[in-house]
Amino acid sequence: MRTQAECYPCFLQQVVNTLEMMGVEHQRQCGILRGVMKTILRCPEDWSPPQVSAEVYGYIAEETGVKDPFREKKEESNRIAATMIPVLKEMIEKSDTPLLDAVKAAIAGNIIDFGVSHSFEIEDSKAILSLPLVVNHYPFFEEEIKESTTVLYLADNAGEIGFDSILIEQLVKMGKEVTVAVRSAPIINDATLEDARFFGIEKMAKLITSGSRAPGTPLSMVTPQFRAIFDQAHVVISKGQGNFETLDDAQRPIYFLLRAKCRVIAELLGVDLGSILLIKR
């Protein structure tokens, strides 16, 4: 997906929010913001939003000397998610449709904005399993999973990856060989190896980095190891909007689990803003 006109003011607002969170003095913020605008102008017009974001946050890291400004937020997200996961797992163990409910649990992590300092209650997680999928390709997903041997799972954010672990565990119980890919370096609040290990992902699946330093999975940035697994996996599951933005035109079938968090994505998919989706493309 190419970066759209609406993406540019969004980049700048995200930068302001990040600098505020970091406690950067206002006058210095102006200088960094001007540098960010120059950085954006140097990006090719056909780049996806996550590719542009990689350059933007790389510039911020150079200017501030802080390579992982969201570290504390990610740790908080993981702690919050960890309190909710046992209840969901217990519900799924008693479910007549454990795979479907595990899918909904995974999507739930993309619904809750762990980047905001909120407190989430157990009742919030229970309500998740009754949420309707606006685009529901689950019947195709279920059939392909049953017929598959290998699954590649592309993680999205910290905190959210704890919810992913529920679906990953369900796939492993079904006898699938699951590989989970996370970002290769800190970028915004995206999950890295540290976040995946917090939830014990490495104990249930093969854990790798994609090679991407963007908040998505641009195939031009991935490692040869990742690309081979991506091409050969029987089923690819992609979590979150950033992965969708970088893989919506990939030359292979992918199941995208996400919430349409912005108008650009909602219009592209023909759904209302905020819709939750399990869509095959």
Phi and psi in degrees as a GROMACS rama.xvg file:
@    title "Ramachandran Plot"
@    xaxis  label "Phi"
@    yaxis  label "Psi"
@TYPE xy
-73.216  150.143  ARG-2
-64.0296  130.357  THR-3
-98.7561  167.049  GLN-4
-56.2493  -39.971  ALA-5
-67.8187  -17.5272  GLU-6
-71.1538  -30.6325  CYS-7
-65.5785  -49.8092  TYR-8
-63.1637  -28.5992  PRO-9
-65.0303  -42.73  CYS-10
-54.9948  -48.8579  PHE-11
-66.0651  -39.8462  LEU-12
-65.7318  -38.8303  GLN-13
-62.6718  -38.5566  GLN-14
-64.0093  -46.5456  VAL-15
-58.7127  -45.1289  VAL-16
-61.5625  -40.7671  ASN-17
-66.1533  -44.4201  THR-18
-65.6362  -36.5578  LEU-19
-63.0499  -44.9882  GLU-20
-59.9365  -36.8844  MET-21
-77.7952  -10.6353  MET-22
77.5906  25.0516  GLY-23
-71.5488  133.58  VAL-24
-59.7379  143.736  GLU-25
-59.4179  -41.3387  HIS-26
-65.5523  -36.8042  GLN-27
-69.6151  -32.645  ARG-28
-56.5614  -41.1038  GLN-29
-60.5027  -43.8506  CYS-30
-64.567  -42.9139  GLY-31
-65.254  -39.4871  ILE-32
-64.2342  -38.7577  LEU-33
-64.1478  -39.9074  ARG-34
-64.8197  -37.5042  GLY-35
-62.6179  -42.2109  VAL-36
-61.887  -39.6974  MET-37
-65.4207  -38.3914  LYS-38
-62.807  -44.3089  THR-39
-61.5358  -41.009  ILE-40
-63.4243  -25.2892  LEU-41
-82.2155  -11.1039  ARG-42
-77.1686  137.799  CYS-43
-57.159  144.617  PRO-44
-65.6341  -22.6156  GLU-45
-91.9051  7.19298  ASP-46
-72.6653  152.437  TRP-47
-79.7624  161.576  SER-48
-54.9395  -42.3106  PRO-49
-63.5393  -32.79  PRO-50
-65.455  -41.4099  GLN-51
-64.1918  -42.1972  VAL-52
-59.0715  -37.1032  SER-53
-59.8558  -41.0594  ALA-54
-70.6761  -40.4492  GLU-55
-61.2797  -50.1053  VAL-56
-74.5003  -25.1705  TYR-57
-64.9232  -40.1179  GLY-58
-64.908  -43.271  TYR-59
-59.962  -42.6528  ILE-60
-61.9491  -40.7926  ALA-61
-64.8357  -41.3489  GLU-62
-75.1744  -31.6587  GLU-63
-103.162  -18.2947  THR-64
77.415  6.821  GLY-65
-107.228  110.745  VAL-66
-86.6449  -18.2794  LYS-67
-137.873  69.1898  ASP-68
-65.1025  -19.5077  PRO-69
-95.6702  12.2151  PHE-70
-55.3288  -50.2776  ARG-71
-64.3729  -38.2903  GLU-72
-62.7255  -40.8726  LYS-73
-65.8302  -41.9228  LYS-74
-62.8682  -40.7042  GLU-75
-64.0436  -42.3684  GLU-76
-58.9926  -44.4933  SER-77
-62.7398  -41.7673  ASN-78
-64.6862  -42.1643  ARG-79
-64.2574  -46.5529  ILE-80
-60.8359  -39.1074  ALA-81
-61.5301  -27.3171  ALA-82
-76.8973  -21.9432  THR-83
-94.2993  -27.2312  MET-84
-64.7468  -42.9396  ILE-85
-57.0515  -38.4054  PRO-86
-64.7892  -44.4309  VAL-87
-63.6608  -42.1348  LEU-88
-61.473  -41.3448  LYS-89
-63.4535  -40.7593  GLU-90
-64.9975  -40.4247  MET-91
-69.5237  -36.1199  ILE-92
-61.07  -29.2932  GLU-93
-94.2254  -2.33571  LYS-94
-79.0778  149.131  SER-95
-80.7027  -15.9167  ASP-96
-128.698  67.97  THR-97
-63.2446  -35.6053  PRO-98
-68.353  -45.4718  LEU-99
-60.6489  -44.1199  LEU-100
-68.6792  -32.5267  ASP-101
-67.5798  -35.8815  ALA-102
-62.0249  -46.4941  VAL-103
-63.6892  -37.7467  LYS-104
-63.2566  -40.695  ALA-105
-64.6791  -43.6201  ALA-106
-63.395  -30.6148  ILE-107
-56.5722  -37.4041  ALA-108
-63.1998  -24.3539  GLY-109
-85.8784  -16.1184  ASN-110
-81.1984  -45.2886  ILE-111
-77.7874  128.351  ILE-112
-87.9703  91.2676  ASP-113
-70.7342  -14.1219  PHE-114
-70.7981  -14.371  GLY-115
-100.354  139.108  VAL-116
-78.1642  80.8717  SER-117
-118.464  163.286  HIS-118
-106.212  129.763  SER-119
-111.257  140.028  PHE-120
-98.8903  156.807  GLU-121
-56.629  -36.3009  ILE-122
-61.8114  -29.5989  GLU-123
-61.5286  -43.1975  ASP-124
-68.7336  -34.6623  SER-125
-65.0773  -37.7225  LYS-126
-67.2399  -22.8752  ALA-127
-58.7651  -39.1643  ILE-128
-70.5503  -11.9922  LEU-129
-97.9988  0.562025  SER-130
-70.3376  138.161  LEU-131
-82.1758  145.813  PRO-132
-89.5396  119.407  LEU-133
-67.0704  -43.65  VAL-134
-111.183  117.987  VAL-135
-124.243  96.1907  ASN-136
-100.259  25.2765  HIS-137
-58.7628  -41.0499  TYR-138
-56.0104  -39.659  PRO-139
-68.7279  -40.981  PHE-140
-60.0332  -49.4435  PHE-141
-59.2726  -43.4832  GLU-142
-65.2421  -43.8682  GLU-143
-68.0877  -38.396  GLU-144
-61.4913  -44.7099  ILE-145
-59.8301  -35.7312  LYS-146
-88.0255  -7.68363  GLU-147
-92.9273  165.348  SER-148
-116.223  -42.0673  THR-149
-114.311  138.391  THR-150
-131.191  131.175  VAL-151
-105.385  126.454  LEU-152
-115.753  118.102  TYR-153
-97.4405  111.054  LEU-154
-77.7182  163.997  ALA-155
-117.327  -94.2482  ASP-156
-103.956  161.989  ASN-157
-62.1775  155.755  ALA-158
77.3868  -59.9861  GLY-159
-57.1706  -34.9569  GLU-160
-65.5304  -22.0152  ILE-161
-64.9526  -40.3002  GLY-162
-68.1748  -35.6591  PHE-163
-59.3965  -35.1632  ASP-164
-59.8441  -27.8013  SER-165
-66.3138  -45.445  ILE-166
-70.5384  -39.6195  LEU-167
-59.1753  -45.4034  ILE-168
-61.624  -38.9017  GLU-169
-64.7739  -41.0792  GLN-170
-63.6142  -40.1867  LEU-171
-65.2598  -39.9181  VAL-172
-61.1892  -27.7617  LYS-173
-83.0964  2.21329  MET-174
88.7652  16.1237  GLY-175
-87.028  145.781  LYS-176
-89.4715  107.495  GLU-177
-106.473  131.653  VAL-178
-113.304  131.046  THR-179
-112.479  127.07  VAL-180
-111.854  131.682  ALA-181
-121.483  174.106  VAL-182
-66.8382  154.088  ARG-183
-85.4408  -15.898  SER-184
-153.157  158.947  ALA-185
-59.5527  131.955  PRO-186
-150.056  116.501  ILE-187
49.8439  -129.387  ILE-188
-109.073  25.0332  ASN-189
-70.6152  151.65  ASP-190
-73.3085  136.783  ALA-191
-117.303  -176.329  THR-192
-56.2075  -39.5897  LEU-193
-58.9628  -42.9577  GLU-194
-68.7556  -40.2711  ASP-195
-63.6779  -40.7823  ALA-196
-69.8616  -27.402  ARG-197
-56.3981  -35.0255  PHE-198
-99.8845  8.11111  PHE-199
70.5245  27.4309  GLY-200
-58.5164  -37.8681  ILE-201
-65.96  -16.8085  GLU-202
-84.0001  -14.7391  LYS-203
-117.441  -15.4732  MET-204
-150.585  167.136  ALA-205
-76.014  128.727  LYS-206
-112.404  125.151  LEU-207
-136.132  167.71  ILE-208
-102.306  149.678  THR-209
-81.3192  -22.345  SER-210
99.5505  -12.8643  GLY-211
-79.843  134.028  SER-212
-105.488  11.2286  ARG-213
-99.887  158.704  ALA-214
-79.1959  55.3949  PRO-215
-179.797  -165.364  GLY-216
-131.153  69.7474  THR-217
-66.4917  125.006  PRO-218
-66.0516  -17.3096  LEU-219
-74.3746  -11.4166  SER-220
-111.096  -3.52608  MET-221
-85.6979  163.993  VAL-222
-78.9346  157.967  THR-223
-58.9266  -36.2546  PRO-224
-61.557  -46.9426  GLN-225
-63.1055  -44.8473  PHE-226
-61.411  -38.0766  ARG-227
-64.5941  -43.5475  ALA-228
-66.0715  -41.5464  ILE-229
-59.6433  -43.4735  PHE-230
-72.0679  -32.4804  ASP-231
-96.8195  -18.1882  GLN-232
-61.3501  140.185  ALA-233
-65.6377  -39.1616  HIS-234
-133.93  135.194  VAL-235
-114.082  126.493  VAL-236
-111.584  124.214  ILE-237
-116.743  124.224  SER-238
-100.201  136.495  LYS-239
88.599  164.835  GLY-240
-72.0812  -37.6925  GLN-241
-61.7021  -41.9217  GLY-242
-66.2978  -37.0878  ASN-243
-62.6878  -44.4302  PHE-244
-61.1023  -26.8053  GLU-245
-99.7872  -11.6748  THR-246
-125.539  5.53548  LEU-247
-64.5206  -20.6803  ASP-248
-111.493  17.4719  ASP-249
-62.7763  147.814  ALA-250
-88.6311  49.3098  GLN-251
-162.187  156.883  ARG-252
-67.9852  140.023  PRO-253
-139.938  140.496  ILE-254
-96.7071  117.678  TYR-255
-100.232  125.9  PHE-256
-113.286  114.055  LEU-257
-162.286  170.253  LEU-258
-111.532  135.65  ARG-259
-76.3061  96.473  ALA-260
-91.1719  -9.96246  LYS-261
-137.921  161.325  CYS-262
-64.0738  -34.4012  ARG-263
-60.2282  -47.7482  VAL-264
-69.0513  -41.5234  ILE-265
-59.1831  -44.439  ALA-266
-68.3823  -38.6692  GLU-267
-60.2665  -38.3174  LEU-268
-93.5697  -5.06599  LEU-269
70.3217  36.4908  GLY-270
-128.832  169.366  VAL-271
-75.8352  152.191  ASP-272
-58.5073  133.71  LEU-273
91.7009  -3.16651  GLY-274
-65.0624  145.883  SER-275
-104.163  141.976  ILE-276
-138.277  142.355  LEU-277
-123.749  102.077  LEU-278
-128.092  135.828  ILE-279
-100.103  128.296  LYS-280
